[in-house]
Amino acid sequence: MVDSGPGLRSGATPLAVRMRPTSLDEVAGQRHLLTPGSPLVALAGDRSGESGSVSVILWGPPGTGKTTLAQAIARSSGRKFVELSAVSAGVRDVRQVMEEARASRDLYGLSTVLFLDEIHRFSKAQQDALLPGVENGWVILVAATTENPSFSVISPLLSRSLLLTLELLTDDDLGLLVDRAVEDLRGLAGRFELAAEARAAIIRLASGDARRALTALEAASVAASQSVPAAEAESAATDDAETDAAAPAKPVITADIVARAVDRALLRYDRNGDEHYDVISAFIKSVRGSDVDASLHYLARMIEAGEDPRFIARRIIVLASEDIGLADPSALGVAVAAADAVQYIGMPEGRIPLAQAVVHLATAPKSNAAYLGIDRAIADVREGKAGRVPKHLRDAHYPGAKRLGHGKGYRYPHDDAIGVVAQEYLPESLRGAVYYEPTEHGNERDVSARLAKIRRIVRGER
């Protein structure tokens, strides 16, 4: 394993690496994986390294702690730890690790933890090379991947491992990491003052990615140390002279410095506040109003502000049914496909299928007839307008049903030449009720004409 701890020239080591936790207790987030008795806690808590344990595959977005968890386990466990990256390792490297692990187990009774980063980059043959060691217990595999293991990891390896899913870090988790990095000796060691707005901006820009948050903080600290105006420093030193004449003024990391350091405009956007609801409301109304340019603008604002792409995808799916419906029956399929694509490929590439779906929905003909139809039907049911199911529609398959008249008189539509027969389907108390009223927009124009004929036949009006 390559030791990533601070050395004589630790200043050249990225802040995100220097701040890696040395134990599971320091890990921010992923509490659902770190409960007492969980596989990761059990693996880290085995000081002797002699008890058996199960291999795990860690699946999650970048910056959620996959490598951090593996290295924290290495420092806590009594097992031998070996780290490989699928980017540079080959079958020969894997087999060498397996041989050494088997010797270590047979000679010293000590198991080996093999951390394999980016396992999805391994070919089938390379993953096959892992199987003997995992199956025979020569190694305990801790594999990390950002891609869905169902598609990127071979089935035999999946069946021999536990799949653990990591979630994006919350704003509170990121805040904890940023605050720790500002004060910790491994980090900025209290040499900088982080303004509240800058802290919020870093958290927002990180979008749940710890590495991105710490990288932005480091870049901002460098920019702050190089851009402290002499007048401000002299003024700050003068103001502080009465309380502590020896204390030099600390460079202040402001929101403007963060914006310049990461070369990103700081959007006013709070994922839990008014701006979140205002932007998503404007997005929905722009798609509904068929303004494709405004729709893409608000989509871009949400993406750049770090909004959860799954949230955006869910709103697009709702839009496809609520505001387009049968005016364009393909809209729902496009929306669901975009959501699946985002889940599969992640961001930033996920912006492309999201944009495709938004353009499709914004330019599609609109109808809320299906949405209104179900709401009218639900309103009747809630008001008690239900009634008994007509006897000819009731289930007639169980013994005694026919004696009760169930199914008697039911007409099978497929026996009719046109596939539609005169027959009452609604309860008696709702006879003649109309819930779905198609528009003349898009595909619903054809549906409207066909439905009028169907209703006349079904209700015996022809």
C-alpha positions in Angstrom: 0.0 0.0 0.0 1.2 3.5 -0.8 1.2 5.6 2.4 -0.7 8.8 1.7 0.1 10.4 5.1 1.9 13.7 5.5 5.7 13.5 5.1 8.6 16.0 5.1 7.0 17.9 2.1 3.4 17.4 3.1 2.6 20.8 1.8 2.8 19.5 -1.8 0.3 16.8 -1.0 -3.3 17.8 -2.0 -5.5 18.8 1.0 -8.0 16.1 0.2 -5.3 13.5 0.6 -3.8 15.0 3.8 -7.3 15.2 5.4 -8.1 11.5 4.8 -9.4 10.0 8.1 -7.1 7.6 9.9 -10.0 5.7 11.4 -13.7 5.0 10.7 -14.7 7.3 13.6 -13.4 10.3 11.6 -15.4 9.4 8.4 -18.1 12.0 7.6 -21.3 10.6 6.2 -22.2 7.0 5.2 -23.5 6.3 8.7 -25.8 3.7 7.2 -22.7 1.6 6.5 -20.9 2.2 9.8 -23.4 1.0 12.3 -22.1 -1.4 15.0 -21.7 -4.9 13.6 -21.8 -3.8 10.0 -19.4 -5.5 7.6 -17.0 -2.5 7.4 -16.9 -2.0 11.1 -16.3 -5.7 11.7 -13.5 -5.6 9.2 -11.9 -2.6 10.7 -12.4 -3.8 14.3 -10.5 -7.1 13.8 -7.2 -6.2 15.3 -5.8 -9.7 15.0 -6.5 -10.1 11.3 -7.2 -13.8 11.8 -11.0 -14.0 11.8 -12.8 -14.4 8.5 -14.7 -11.6 6.8 -16.8 -11.0 3.7 -15.6 -9.2 0.6 -17.4 -6.0 -0.3 -18.0 -3.8 -3.3 -18.4 -0.1 -2.6 -20.6 1.6 -5.2 -21.1 5.3 -5.2 -20.4 8.7 -6.9 -16.9 10.2 -6.8 -15.9 11.9 -3.6 -18.2 9.9 -1.3 -15.5 8.1 0.6 -14.8 4.8 -1.1 -11.0 5.1 -0.9 -11.2 6.8 2.5 -13.2 3.9 3.9 -10.7 1.3 2.5 -7.7 3.2 3.9 -9.4 3.7 7.3 -10.0 0.0 7.5 -6.3 -0.6 6.6 -5.1 1.6 9.5 -7.6 0.1 12.0 -7.4 -3.6 11.0 -4.6 -6.1 11.9 -4.8 -7.5 8.4 -2.2 -7.0 5.7 -3.4 -4.3 3.3 -2.6 -4.1 -0.5 -3.9 -1.4 -2.8 -4.3 -1.7 -6.6 -5.8 0.5 -9.2 -7.6 -1.1 -12.1 -6.3 1.8 -14.2 -2.7 0.5 -14.0 -2.8 -3.0 -12.6 -3.1 -6.1 -14.8 -3.8 -9.9 -14.4 -0.1 -10.4 -13.4 -0.4 -8.0 -10.5 -3.6 -9.6 -9.3 -2.1 -13.1 -9.4 1.0 -11.9 -7.5 -1.2 -10.5 -4.8 -3.1 -13.7 -4.6 0.1 -15.8 -4.2 1.5 -13.6 -1.5 -1.9 -13.5 0.3 -2.1 -17.3 0.2 1.4 -17.6 1.6 0.6 -15.0 4.3 -2.5 -17.0 5.4 -0.8 -20.4 5.3 2.4 -19.3 7.1 1.1 -16.7 9.6 -2.6 -17.2 9.6 -3.0 -13.6 8.5 -5.6 -12.6 5.9 -5.0 -9.8 3.3 -7.3 -7.0 2.4 -7.0 -6.1 -1.3 -8.4 -2.7 -2.1 -9.1 -2.5 -5.8 -10.1 1.0 -7.0 -12.2 1.5 -10.2 -12.9 -2.2 -10.6 -15.3 -1.4 -13.4 -12.2 -0.8 -15.6 -11.1 -4.4 -15.2 -12.0 -6.7 -18.1 -13.9 -9.9 -17.6 -10.6 -11.9 -17.7 -9.0 -9.6 -15.1 -12.0 -9.9 -12.8 -11.9 -13.7 -13.3 -8.4 -13.6 -11.8 -9.9 -12.3 -8.6 -12.3 -15.3 -8.1 -9.9 -17.9 -6.6 -8.6 -15.6 -4.0 -12.0 -14.3 -3.0 -13.7 -17.8 -3.0 -10.9 -19.5 -1.0 -10.5 -16.6 1.4 -6.9 -15.8 0.5 -8.0 -12.1 0.2 -10.8 -10.0 1.4 -11.7 -7.9 -1.5 -12.7 -4.3 -1.0 -13.5 -3.0 -4.5 -14.7 0.5 -5.4 -16.6 1.6 -8.4 -18.6 4.6 -9.6 -20.6 2.5 -12.1 -23.5 0.2 -11.5 -21.9 -3.1 -10.5 -24.8 -5.0 -12.1 -23.4 -3.9 -15.5 -19.6 -3.6 -14.7 -18.8 -6.5 -12.4 -19.1 -10.1 -13.4 -21.9 -12.2 -11.7 -19.6 -14.7 -9.9 -17.8 -11.9 -8.2 -21.0 -10.1 -7.3 -22.4 -13.3 -5.8 -19.3 -13.7 -3.5 -19.4 -10.1 -2.3 -21.6 -7.7 -0.4 -22.7 -4.7 -2.4 -22.7 -1.6 -0.3 -24.0 1.7 -1.8 -22.5 5.0 -0.8 -24.6 8.1 -0.9 -23.7 11.7 -1.8 -22.5 13.5 1.3 -25.1 15.9 2.9 -24.4 19.6 3.4 -23.9 18.9 7.1 -21.3 16.2 6.3 -19.4 18.6 3.9 -19.6 21.4 6.5 -17.9 19.1 9.0 -15.2 18.2 6.6 -14.5 21.8 5.6 -14.5 23.1 9.2 -12.1 20.3 10.2 -9.8 21.1 7.2 -9.6 24.7 8.2 -8.5 24.0 11.8 -6.7 20.6 11.6 -2.9 20.6 11.6 -3.0 18.3 8.6 -5.0 20.9 6.7 -4.9 24.7 6.9 -4.0 24.6 10.6 -6.1 27.7 11.5 -4.0 30.0 9.3 -7.1 31.3 7.5 -10.5 32.6 8.4 -13.4 31.1 6.4 -16.3 33.5 5.8 -19.8 32.0 6.3 -20.8 32.8 2.7 -17.6 31.2 1.4 -18.2 28.1 3.5 -21.7 27.9 2.1 -20.4 28.4 -1.5 -17.9 25.6 -1.2 -20.5 23.2 0.2 -22.9 24.2 -2.6 -20.2 23.8 -5.3 -19.2 20.4 -4.0 -22.5 18.8 -4.7 -22.0 16.0 -2.2 -18.4 15.4 -3.3 -15.9 15.6 -0.4 -12.9 15.7 -2.7 -14.3 18.6 -4.6 -15.1 20.5 -1.4 -11.5 20.2 -0.1 -10.0 21.0 -3.5 -12.1 24.2 -3.7 -11.1 25.1 -0.2 -7.4 24.6 -0.9 -7.6 26.6 -4.1 -9.4 29.4 -2.3 -6.8 29.4 0.5 -4.0 29.8 -2.0 -5.8 32.7 -3.7 -6.6 34.3 -0.3 -3.0 34.2 0.8 -1.9 35.9 -2.4 -4.6 38.6 -2.6 -4.7 40.1 0.9 -4.5 43.9 0.2 -1.8 45.6 2.2 -4.1 48.3 3.5 -6.6 45.7 4.8 -3.9 43.7 6.4 -2.5 46.9 8.1 -6.0 48.0 9.2 -6.7 44.5 10.6 -3.4 44.5 12.4 -4.1 48.0 13.9 -7.6 46.9 15.1 -6.3 43.8 16.7 -3.4 45.6 18.4 -5.3 46.4 21.5 -6.3 42.8 22.1 -3.2 41.0 20.8 -0.3 43.0 19.5 1.6 39.9 18.4 -1.3 38.3 16.4 -0.9 38.8 12.6 -4.0 39.3 10.5 -5.4 36.0 9.0 -6.2 36.0 5.3 -10.0 35.8 5.0 -11.4 33.4 2.4 -14.5 35.2 1.0 -17.2 34.0 -1.4 -15.6 36.2 -4.2 -12.3 34.5 -3.6 -13.9 31.1 -3.9 -15.6 32.1 -7.1 -12.3 33.3 -8.6 -10.4 30.3 -7.4 -12.6 27.7 -8.8 -13.6 29.8 -11.9 -17.3 29.3 -11.3 -20.0 31.9 -10.8 -21.6 31.5 -7.4 -25.3 31.1 -8.1 -27.7 32.1 -5.4 -29.2 28.7 -4.8 -30.1 26.8 -1.6 -31.1 23.2 -2.1 -33.3 23.4 1.0 -34.5 27.0 0.7 -36.6 29.5 -1.3 -34.3 29.6 -4.3 -34.6 25.8 -4.7 -38.4 26.0 -4.9 -38.4 29.2 -7.0 -36.1 27.7 -9.7 -37.8 24.4 -9.9 -41.2 26.2 -10.1 -39.9 28.3 -12.9 -38.5 25.2 -14.6 -41.8 23.4 -14.5 -43.8 26.4 -15.7 -41.4 27.0 -18.5 -41.7 23.4 -19.8 -45.5 23.6 -19.4 -45.6 26.9 -21.3 -43.5 25.4 -24.1 -40.6 27.9 -23.7 -37.7 25.6 -24.5 -35.1 28.2 -24.0 -36.3 29.2 -20.5 -36.6 25.5 -19.7 -33.0 24.9 -20.6 -31.9 28.0 -18.6 -33.5 26.8 -15.4 -32.2 23.3 -16.0 -28.7 24.8 -16.3 -29.1 26.8 -13.1 -30.0 23.6 -11.2 -27.2 21.6 -12.6 -24.6 24.3 -12.0 -25.9 24.8 -8.5 -25.4 21.2 -7.7 -29.0 20.1 -7.5 -29.5 16.4 -7.2 -29.9 15.1 -10.8 -32.3 12.4 -9.6 -34.6 15.2 -8.3 -34.6 16.9 -11.7 -35.3 13.6 -13.4 -38.2 12.9 -11.1 -39.8 16.3 -11.9 -39.3 15.6 -15.6 -41.2 12.3 -15.3 -44.0 14.0 -13.5 -44.2 16.7 -16.2 -44.4 14.1 -18.9 -47.6 12.7 -17.5 -49.1 15.8 -15.8 -48.7 18.3 -18.6 -48.2 16.3 -21.8 -50.0 13.0 -21.3 -51.5 11.4 -24.4 -50.9 14.5 -26.5 -47.5 12.9 -27.0 -47.4 9.3 -25.6 -43.7 9.0 -26.2 -42.9 11.8 -23.7 -43.2 9.6 -20.6 -40.8 7.0 -22.2 -38.3 9.7 -23.0 -38.5 11.1 -19.4 -38.0 7.6 -17.8 -35.2 6.8 -20.2 -33.4 10.1 -19.2 -33.8 9.2 -15.5 -32.3 5.8 -16.1 -29.5 7.3 -18.1 -28.6 9.7 -15.3 -28.6 6.8 -12.8 -26.3 4.8 -15.1 -23.8 7.3 -16.3 -23.9 9.9 -13.6 -22.9 13.6 -13.9 -21.6 15.6 -15.7 -22.6 13.5 -18.8 -26.1 13.1 -17.3 -26.8 16.7 -18.3 -27.1 15.5 -21.9 -30.0 13.1 -21.6 -31.7 15.5 -19.1 -31.4 18.3 -21.7 -32.8 16.0 -24.5 -35.8 15.1 -22.3 -36.4 18.7 -21.4 -36.3 19.8 -25.1 -38.7 17.0 -26.0 -41.2 17.9 -23.3 -41.0 21.7 -23.8 -41.6 21.3 -27.6 -44.3 18.6 -27.3 -48.0 19.3 -27.6 -49.6 19.6 -24.1 -52.5 18.0 -22.4 -53.4 17.6 -18.7 -56.5 15.5 -19.5 -55.2 12.3 -18.0 -54.1 14.1 -14.8 -57.5 15.8 -14.5 -59.2 12.6 -15.2 -57.7 10.7 -12.3 -58.2 13.6 -9.9 -61.9 13.7 -10.8 -62.2 10.0 -10.3 -60.4 10.2 -6.9 -62.7 13.0 -5.9 -65.8 10.9 -6.5 -64.4 8.0 -4.6 -63.5 10.2 -1.7 -67.1 11.5 -1.7 -68.4 8.0 -1.4 -69.5 7.7 -5.0 -68.3 4.1 -5.5 -71.1 1.7 -5.6 -70.9 -2.1 -6.0 -69.1 -3.6 -8.9 -71.7 -4.8 -11.4 -72.3 -8.5 -11.1 -71.3 -9.4 -14.6 -67.8 -7.9 -14.0 -67.2 -9.7 -10.7 -64.8 -12.5 -10.3 -66.4 -15.8 -11.3 -63.5 -18.2 -10.9 -63.9 -19.3 -7.3 -66.4 -22.1 -6.3 -69.9 -20.8 -5.7 -69.4 -17.5 -7.6 -71.7 -18.5 -10.4 -74.5 -19.3 -8.0 -74.3 -15.7 -6.9 -74.6 -14.5 -10.5 -71.0 -13.4 -10.8 -69.9 -13.1 -14.4 -73.4 -13.8 -15.7 -74.1 -11.8 -18.9 -70.5 -10.6 -19.3 -69.8 -10.0 -23.0 -66.2 -10.7 -24.2 -65.1 -7.8 -26.4 -62.7 -9.9 -28.5 -65.7 -11.9 -29.8 -67.1 -8.8 -31.4 -66.0 -7.8 -34.9 -64.8 -4.4 -33.9 -63.6 -5.4 -30.4 -66.0 -3.1 -28.5 -69.4 -4.1 -27.2 -72.3 -2.4 -25.4 -71.8 -3.1 -21.8 -72.0 -1.3 -18.4 -68.7 -1.1 -16.7 -69.3 1.6 -14.0 -71.2 1.0 -10.8 -74.9 1.9 -11.2 -74.6 5.1 -9.1 -71.9 6.4 -11.5 -73.6 5.4 -14.8 -72.7 8.0 -17.5 -69.8 9.5 -15.5 -67.1 11.2 -17.6 -63.6 11.6 -16.2 -61.2 11.7 -19.1 -61.9 14.5 -21.6 -59.1 14.6 -24.3 -58.0 17.8 -25.9 -57.5 18.5 -29.6 -53.7 18.8 -29.1 -51.2 16.4 -30.8 -52.1 12.8 -30.6 -55.1 13.4 -28.4 -56.9 14.8 -31.5 -57.1 11.2 -32.8 -57.8 9.8 -29.3 -60.7 12.3 -29.0 -62.4 11.2 -32.2 -61.9 7.5 -31.4 -63.1 7.8 -27.8 -66.3 9.5 -28.9 -67.2 6.5 -31.0 -66.2 4.0 -28.3 -68.3 5.7 -25.7 -71.4 5.7 -27.9 -70.9 1.9 -28.5 -70.2 1.0 -24.9 -73.0 3.0 -23.6 -75.5 1.7 -26.2 -76.0 5.1 -27.9 -75.4 4.0 -31.5 
